[in-house]
Amino acid sequence: MPNEFVVIGGASGSIGRALVSSYENDGVRVVRLVRREPTSADEVRWLDGNELDPAVLRGASAVICLNGSSVGSLPWTKKKRAEFRQSRVIPRHLIARALMQLGDDAPHFVHASAAGIYGFDAGVVAEDAAIGTGFTAELAEVTEAAASLTTTPTTHARIGVVLHPESVLKPLIPLTLLGLAGRLASGAQSWPWVSLDDAVAGLRFVAEHRLAGPVNLTGPTRATATDITFAVARELNKPYVVPVPAFALRAVIGAEAANNMLLIDAEVRPQRLLENGFVFRYETAEEAIHDSLAPLRLDA
């Protein structure tokens, strides 16, 4: 489609940059929503106190919102929690209102939610599971509610923890390089993971297939905390000998942050992706880690 274009908010993050590159490599024009003065014709300033002009979205094949400050920013103070909410709710409100004004001509809306919506002790779940408890579940719930203000078909992309050096692996890498890697608590807790490549491909897939409602963007097989942290140590050729008990994790980063991030136990199944024919590049967390850490690998 010669004149195809997509609109992306939050294009400066790790997923956003990879998504923009993926589209542009396939010849799809990307209009970026930015918070600064535009530097090209494909940038539009927003989040400046004004409404988003619906004309910016008209004719797009999809509008994708990835905005939201990282919950990895610690500690979770009252001010920080408010920032997490506002950085998600406000952008989705603005897009939803603009889409409403376009009516039947509105493009499909895809926004980033989180696999944490099922709670930190969810067990095995798919998209039909209830919303869980805990801060990340509450945060994802208000995020999805903000996006749902429009009647436009909307995908709630419930993205797992991304196994990439700029995401969940970022704090693990320096500790591992210092020889401080080891089991986190029991290590048996399931982490809802996804590779960066599959997160990007999944976002494009749901936009192309217009899969409305919740869609889990998570890996197709179970991975425990030990599977992931041990794989990092193995790839970096470092020892895995320093266990960290649960009480220590809670003491260092706070009980709620520890429970919702490092102690989360949720095997979030990508049921709708699988049912609709999505093919994962990475079947296991170990495969995703192997490729993502290739530039850092120490063979000696």
Secondary structure, DSSP 8 states (H G I E B T S, - for coil): -TT-EEEEESTTSHHHHHHHHHHHHTT-EEEEEESS---STTEEE--SSS---GGGTTT-SEEEE-----TTSSS--HHHHHHHHHHHHHHHHHHHHHHHHHGGG--EEEEEEEGGGG-TT-EEE-TTS----SHHHHHHHHHHHHHTTS-S-EEEEEE-EE-STTTTHHHHHHHHHTT-B--BTTS--B--EE-HHHHHHHHHHHHHHT--EEEEE--SS--BHHHHHHHHHHHTT--B---B-HHHHHHHH-HHHHHHTTS--EEE--HHHHHTT---S-SSHHHHHHHHTGGG----
